[in-house]
Amino acid sequence: MARISFISFLIVCCCLTPVAAAQPTATSVQPAGKSEALPGGDGDAQKVGSLFLHMCVNHFSRGNLVWAEQACSRALVANPREVEAYKLRGYIYLVGHRFVEAAEDFRAALRLRPKDDQEIAGYGQSLSGMGKFPAAADQFRKALALAPQRAPYWNGLCWALAGDGHRLQEALDSCNQALSLMPAAAGTLNSRAMVYLHMKRFSLAIADYSASLEVQQDQASAWFGRGLAHLHLGKMEGASDILEARRRDAGIDSLFVQMGVLPANCSQATDDKAKAKPACPLGFPPAQSGRPGAYMTASLHADPDQELAWAIQAVDGGLQRK
């Protein structure tokens, strides 16, 4: 049976559903450290911080990301040393592809707790989202030194190395290690297919993208990657996969440009629509004008759903013991 992605659940519940008018907006939240702490002693601050943190967990687990962000921010206003609030808000930012803000929160968490593998990996994901792939790979290696059996960390390392493009065999080995720990994981199959795109092993990329889509249909990156691999093999039906990917995520082209497997000019219209621009695969459909310049939805390979579930469970378990 196909496993439903936790992150995909959050995207469906929050990002694709209109927000009710009564719900606070993300811009109404003041960053921690820029507001006065609530009155009371340190003990009171910790209690108030824990209360808001519990609210953050509950909202986050239900996909109410705006409410979750506000609750975590209030927890940090009450208690600026509430490390779990930094961690969870960092994941909220990751889901929304607010990578710079996510990196700031994970760095804040790591200053308070330097040896937490989830916070190190979250920081790695933030760097990867910003295209800082060598630095991201370093963070995933640190996380794996602490927790070598966590498949999403191997997957994150695989993706970062693929984006860097210089150590592709290590990237492939990392993806294979992730799959040995968590077989048939959609996100890791997606990541390994990206490595195969870099290696120009297009048939293997198609096989992995197809297997990934059998597990999780809503991955725009898998549709796009499979289409790109088909076009590189001269199979014009790949164009329909790319159009399907854009239907699901109108800015998906930017991800493949960032990963170094697609020239930026491929997404621009050409004078002769029957031909692609130089270095672009023949038959590549130009994107429509006015499309967003960055991919919009969280991808499994970028934000491992299992890692996020672990983070929420760890925080929730800690709260239950308080």
SULBELLIN-V938983 format. One record per backbone hydrogen bond with DSSP energy under -0.5 kcal/mol. NH is the residue of the N-H (numbers start at 0). CO is the residue of the C=O. If there is no record, write none. Layout:
# SULBELLIN-V938983
nh | co
NH | CO
NH | CO
This chain:
# SULBELLIN-V938983
nh | co
8 | 4
9 | 5
10 | 6
11 | 7
12 | 8
13 | 9
14 | 9
15 | 10
16 | 13
22 | 19
27 | 24
28 | 25
33 | 30
44 | 40
45 | 41
46 | 42
47 | 43
48 | 44
49 | 45
50 | 46
51 | 47
52 | 48
53 | 49
54 | 50
55 | 51
56 | 52
57 | 53
58 | 54
59 | 55
60 | 56
61 | 57
61 | 58
62 | 59
63 | 58
64 | 62
67 | 63
68 | 64
69 | 65
70 | 66
71 | 67
72 | 68
73 | 69
74 | 70
75 | 71
76 | 72
77 | 73
78 | 74
81 | 78
82 | 80
84 | 81
85 | 81
86 | 82
87 | 83
88 | 84
89 | 85
90 | 86
91 | 87
92 | 88
93 | 89
94 | 90
95 | 91
96 | 93
97 | 92
98 | 96
101 | 97
102 | 98
103 | 99
104 | 100
105 | 101
106 | 102
107 | 103
108 | 104
109 | 105
110 | 106
111 | 107
112 | 108
115 | 112
116 | 114
119 | 115
120 | 116
121 | 117
122 | 118
123 | 119
124 | 120
125 | 121
126 | 122
127 | 123
128 | 124
129 | 125
130 | 127
131 | 126
132 | 130
135 | 131
136 | 132
137 | 133
138 | 134
139 | 135
140 | 136
141 | 137
142 | 138
143 | 139
144 | 140
145 | 141
145 | 142
146 | 142
149 | 146
150 | 148
152 | 149
153 | 149
154 | 150
155 | 151
156 | 152
157 | 153
158 | 154
159 | 155
160 | 156
161 | 157
162 | 158
163 | 159
164 | 160
166 | 160
170 | 166
171 | 167
172 | 168
173 | 169
174 | 170
175 | 171
176 | 172
177 | 173
178 | 174
179 | 175
180 | 176
181 | 177
184 | 181
188 | 184
189 | 185
190 | 186
191 | 187
192 | 188
193 | 189
194 | 190
195 | 191
196 | 192
197 | 193
198 | 194
199 | 195
199 | 196
200 | 195
201 | 199
204 | 200
205 | 201
206 | 202
207 | 203
208 | 204
209 | 205
210 | 206
211 | 207
212 | 208
213 | 209
214 | 210
214 | 211
215 | 211
218 | 215
219 | 217
221 | 218
222 | 218
223 | 219
224 | 220
225 | 221
226 | 222
227 | 223
228 | 224
229 | 225
230 | 226
231 | 227
232 | 228
232 | 229
233 | 230
234 | 229
235 | 233
237 | 234
238 | 235
239 | 236
240 | 236
241 | 237
242 | 238
243 | 239
244 | 240
245 | 241
246 | 242
247 | 243
248 | 244
251 | 248
253 | 250
254 | 251
255 | 251
256 | 252
257 | 253
258 | 254
259 | 256
260 | 255
261 | 255
265 | 262
266 | 263
267 | 264
272 | 270
274 | 271
279 | 276
283 | 280
286 | 266
290 | 287
301 | 298
302 | 298
307 | 303
308 | 304
309 | 305
310 | 306
311 | 307
312 | 308
313 | 309
314 | 310
315 | 311
316 | 312
317 | 313
318 | 314
319 | 315
320 | 316
321 | 317
321 | 318
